[in-house]
Amino acid sequence: MRAVGIVLAAGEGRRMGAPKALLRRPDGTGWAAHAAAVARAGGCADVLVTLGPRAGQVRPGLPGGVVALDVPDWRTGRAAGLARALRHPLAADADAVLVTLVDLPDVGAGDVRAVLAAGAAGGPGALVRAVHDGRGGHPVLVGRAHLPRALELAGAGRGLRELLAGPGVRTVEVAGAVRDADVPADLPPGTLLPPPVPGR
């Protein structure tokens, strides 16, 4: 199964106080770069990263070979980035897409591998959602048969929730926390804040 990873990183991060794509791990790696590297190490053949505000500061830190997608309408919500990524030829031609978020600092390559392995058993109709301690979240895997519906929902600003609420969704327990970090209190120790905006 050829899966394409999609890292949704185009948000403004209003509740965090800065775009979460600009947060950095203690070693200096940006969260967007880390999420892309995790998706690739976990088995995604290609990785797309959606970018919104301050994209120019995020793009240079992404790993080589990762495709950065600017999302002009990022203000309309996360679904805008998902729709942009699903329309990309790499995603449209994939056997499945693995959708993850920039703000999941505890999700690792092993978690991605577990979701991909569960999806491989489901073939084109696969729908897989990561679960941690009984709570569902990301990453999620959407098989090729569901991509038209996923794009329809994303284009309408509704995301994947409706698709994942239907029958046939498989859940996989993973080691990393699957809920996103929304506010500063959610940040792991040692997280580095983004550099200031030039000229401010």
Wavefront OBJ file of the C-alpha trace (Angstrom):
o trace
v 0.000 0.000 0.000
v 1.400 3.363 -1.045
v 0.331 5.919 1.525
v 0.884 9.658 1.331
v 1.222 11.538 4.585
v -0.594 14.846 5.053
v 0.532 17.082 7.919
v -2.035 19.796 8.642
v 0.045 22.770 9.761
v -1.676 25.802 8.270
v -3.431 27.084 11.375
v -2.951 30.446 13.027
v -2.645 28.943 16.508
v -4.715 31.714 18.060
v -5.213 29.885 21.371
v -1.513 28.975 21.451
v -0.471 32.551 20.737
v 1.490 31.656 17.585
v 1.276 29.271 14.609
v 2.021 25.815 15.990
v 4.100 25.006 12.915
v 6.678 27.420 14.363
v 6.985 25.756 17.752
v 10.239 23.881 18.199
v 11.331 20.799 20.060
v 14.131 21.107 22.626
v 16.677 20.152 19.949
v 15.499 23.040 17.774
v 13.532 20.968 15.250
v 10.306 22.682 14.230
v 7.062 20.884 14.966
v 6.119 20.859 11.274
v 9.469 19.335 10.333
v 9.164 16.768 13.106
v 5.647 15.722 12.095
v 6.767 15.340 8.469
v 9.791 13.268 9.489
v 7.611 11.031 11.678
v 5.182 10.402 8.818
v 8.031 9.486 6.490
v 9.833 7.295 9.042
v 6.550 5.543 9.761
v 6.202 4.432 6.156
v 4.545 7.196 4.122
v 5.952 7.219 0.602
v 5.547 10.988 0.258
v 4.635 13.729 2.704
v 2.657 16.931 2.122
v 2.696 19.738 4.701
v 0.077 22.486 4.562
v 1.259 25.983 5.500
v -0.591 29.141 6.458
v 0.652 32.277 8.250
v 4.431 32.791 8.373
v 4.885 29.945 5.891
v 8.175 31.458 4.791
v 9.611 30.774 8.237
v 8.426 27.163 8.284
v 9.327 26.019 4.781
v 13.159 26.185 5.073
v 13.135 23.853 8.078
v 11.184 21.048 6.410
v 13.049 17.838 5.517
v 14.212 17.439 1.946
v 11.651 15.918 -0.397
v 8.682 17.045 1.670
v 6.132 18.994 -0.389
v 5.045 22.286 1.212
v 1.573 23.476 0.203
v 0.525 27.069 0.809
v -3.126 27.365 1.865
v -4.368 30.826 0.869
v -7.713 30.364 2.642
v -6.217 29.024 5.902
v -8.397 31.440 7.904
v -11.495 29.378 7.047
v -10.288 26.439 9.161
v -8.330 23.207 9.163
v -10.489 21.680 6.431
v -9.106 24.194 3.922
v -5.648 22.693 4.298
v -7.011 19.174 4.046
v -8.862 20.016 0.833
v -5.696 21.608 -0.603
v -3.667 18.492 0.186
v -6.256 16.016 -1.088
v -6.320 17.842 -4.429
v -2.562 17.415 -4.837
v -1.665 14.761 -7.456
v 0.414 12.748 -4.962
v -2.573 12.356 -2.646
v -5.093 11.834 -5.436
v -3.034 8.932 -6.844
v -2.249 7.271 -3.505
v -3.655 3.988 -2.244
v -4.404 5.818 1.000
v -3.621 9.060 2.802
v -2.487 9.314 6.390
v -3.690 12.561 7.932
v -1.917 13.898 10.991
v -1.621 17.214 12.788
v 1.361 19.447 13.425
v 0.507 19.670 17.120
v 0.860 16.018 18.126
v 4.352 16.091 19.656
v 4.045 12.620 21.218
v 3.061 10.719 18.073
v 6.002 8.720 16.767
v 6.962 6.651 13.746
v 5.792 3.475 15.474
v 2.312 4.942 15.826
v 2.235 5.767 12.121
v 3.398 2.243 11.281
v 0.605 0.756 13.399
v -2.055 2.822 11.626
v -0.624 1.989 8.193
v -0.486 -1.723 9.027
v -4.132 -1.707 10.063
v -5.009 0.114 6.860
v -3.154 -2.365 4.657
v -5.495 -5.102 5.863
v -8.501 -3.028 4.808
v -7.358 -2.331 1.259
v -8.932 0.549 -0.713
v -11.857 0.754 1.705
v -9.688 1.213 4.774
v -10.643 3.742 7.434
v -8.378 3.705 10.490
v -8.221 5.995 13.501
v -5.538 6.119 16.177
v -6.722 5.743 19.771
v -4.768 6.421 22.954
v -6.189 5.541 26.372
v -9.600 5.139 24.779
v -9.606 8.581 23.134
v -9.718 8.859 19.360
v -7.700 11.354 17.392
v -4.988 11.515 14.746
v -3.317 10.103 12.769
v -6.096 8.695 10.641
v -5.844 6.664 7.455
v -8.294 7.060 4.583
v -8.247 4.433 1.843
v -8.518 5.308 -1.823
v -12.192 4.355 -2.062
v -13.048 7.082 0.462
v -10.903 9.890 -0.978
v -13.676 11.450 -3.131
v -15.957 11.679 -0.084
v -13.107 12.989 2.062
v -12.444 15.730 -0.491
v -16.146 16.566 -0.688
v -16.329 16.963 3.096
v -13.112 18.966 3.297
v -14.197 21.225 0.457
v -17.387 21.967 2.379
v -15.337 22.885 5.458
v -16.464 19.812 7.417
v -13.249 17.802 7.762
v -13.217 14.028 8.253
v -15.347 13.720 11.389
v -18.459 12.594 9.508
v -16.518 10.016 7.512
v -14.881 8.631 10.645
v -18.216 8.437 12.458
v -19.601 5.980 9.918
v -19.403 2.183 9.856
v -16.247 0.256 9.094
v -13.793 2.462 10.976
v -11.031 0.473 12.625
v -9.313 1.838 15.712
v -5.694 1.169 16.635
v -4.225 1.783 20.078
v -0.995 3.771 19.778
v 1.649 4.821 22.285
v 1.652 8.548 21.518
v -1.060 10.952 22.650
v -3.514 11.548 19.808
v -5.106 14.802 21.042
v -3.637 18.046 19.780
v -1.878 20.621 21.948
v -4.086 23.716 21.813
v -2.882 26.079 24.549
v 0.502 26.834 26.166
v -0.373 24.639 29.158
v -0.456 21.642 26.776
v 3.152 22.099 25.665
v 5.724 19.454 26.604
v 8.594 20.650 28.804
v 11.392 22.255 26.825
v 9.226 23.387 23.910
v 10.734 26.487 22.307
v 8.505 29.358 21.296
v 8.711 30.679 17.740
v 11.066 33.538 16.922
v 9.494 36.999 16.914
v 8.005 38.411 13.755
v 10.685 40.525 12.024
v 10.094 44.227 12.491
v 7.959 43.856 15.635
l 1 2 3 4 5 6 7 8 9 10 11 12 13 14 15 16 17 18 19 20 21 22 23 24 25 26 27 28 29 30 31 32 33 34 35 36 37 38 39 40 41 42 43 44 45 46 47 48 49 50 51 52 53 54 55 56 57 58 59 60 61 62 63 64 65 66 67 68 69 70 71 72 73 74 75 76 77 78 79 80 81 82 83 84 85 86 87 88 89 90 91 92 93 94 95 96 97 98 99 100 101 102 103 104 105 106 107 108 109 110 111 112 113 114 115 116 117 118 119 120 121 122 123 124 125 126 127 128 129 130 131 132 133 134 135 136 137 138 139 140 141 142 143 144 145 146 147 148 149 150 151 152 153 154 155 156 157 158 159 160 161 162 163 164 165 166 167 168 169 170 171 172 173 174 175 176 177 178 179 180 181 182 183 184 185 186 187 188 189 190 191 192 193 194 195 196 197 198 199 200
